[in-house]
Amino acid sequence: MIFNQDCIQGAKDHIVDGSVDLLICDPPFGIGESGFDKHYKRKKDKIIDGYVEAPQDYAKWSELWITEAYRVLKDNGSFYVVSGHTNLVHILNAATKLNFHMINHIIWKFNFGVFTKKKFVTSHYHILYYKKSEKAEVKFNQHCRFGSQERDIEGSLLYQDLEDVWTINKEYTTNEKINNNKLPEELIKKMILYSSEENDIVCDFFLGNFTTAVVAKKLNRQPVGFELNPDGFAYHSESLKNVINGCDLSIVTNISPSNQGKRISGEEKEVIVSAYLNLRSKSISKKDAIMQVGEKFGRGYFSILNLLEKSAENRQKIQRKGVCFDCEGQTN
């Protein structure tokens, strides 16, 4: 359901209370975005006319649309808002007044900002991640993008992905038309994967370039949203028809270890340590041995690593007490 309508009235007309699983909103920043062409040197024939600026009373307007966001969101739903710094305070105040509870204040760092002479260059936006109440249990798919055992030279890929500073470059297109600002698909994909399941309703009050709707459809979610600009709505809604449901799911795998979170019995600990030592005796590296043991027993990389470290620590304590492990339990 995509509507060429103002989101405040549109939500009242078309969305029932507590029906949306995930809200992703990128409202106009209220800083004259329609004049950004001169900064980015964009070609006029690639920009869709009719960009609608935010109302002058940004505080009142923010409260009005966030009121509808609260109403339509499920009790266990998630709400992301992308914002610049200029009017960020009004969004924060409105969300707090309407009893949204902040989960994270994320910083989105992108590849470049507009060059400035008298102040530091702005090269980030804010992403406010909310739920409807402090006690609400929202969906959070921890292993939707990386497993516990996956690493690179910087360390755990999962840990890096869970940090609250996201470095994701903006996208640049040469063939398609866009509104003045376009969120990268990778940014939206991250939000959708972590905070929703297949067939969930994903809503965007400010569709703009329809990025949320496109990515939601590619990941087999149900897109809902509003776009006030008739030219932008006509162009992007036509393109949306060509997106195949679930076409991006082939690259998404749930790689959470099968026994993630389950208690490890004392007997299993001994078997795991024995299997690890056996692999190491065959000149297999520590990292590879841990990964192989983790796959065999359905445990994450760090789960195995912690178990081995505790085992070694206990072994050292016993040895200090005079137990010889190579003497069939005889004391020295």
C-alpha angles and dihedrals in degrees: 000000000000120000135194091220145104108278097230096056092031093057090050091050101044114018123070124214117284097001104118121089098191133016120197113180131179102179122189107278094225094236102112098273092172088073097052093102092087091057097048097035092230121177111251094223090061095052120085112228124229103057107175115223123214118264116267093245093066094169095056093042092050091053092050097053095038088053088060091045090056092047097051098041119098118242089251094039128118128229125201123187122189113207144163120228100255098078099014092114091062092054091047092049094047094048091048092048090052091051099250111156117221115230097178140355100216125195116215108205114196135187102266145351135205112295113250133190103196104037141026117287114258107230101159142060131205123247115196113202114200144174128196097253140002091251096047116119105220127190113264117170100200097183099039093114108017136021124229091252098053116108143165132188090287093054132249113020090203093054091048091050091051095053115111094236110079118195105199122151122231118249125246120201127190103184108037129068119242141183117251094280130030127190114219115252090232090062094051093042090057092053094046095048095048097043109035146039132224114291092019118138111253114191132194118187092194107040096176103160091006091243093143092048093047095048092043090054092046089054093047096254125134110253120214126174156121136249121183098193106089094202093050092045093051094047099045099037088058091051091048090062089066094056112105116227111250095001091139096048091089089073095047118084130170102232099175109139111258093238096039110150096009119127115258112227122223091248092051091050090057092048092049093049090047092050091049094049090048091055092046090052087061091059093256112152120254093246095049092044091053092048093049092048090047092053092047095051099032094245132134123253095251093044090060092041093052091047091052093048092051090047091052090047092052091046091054092049092052092046090053087056090058104263114143111210091196094053100065093259097310116145122238 
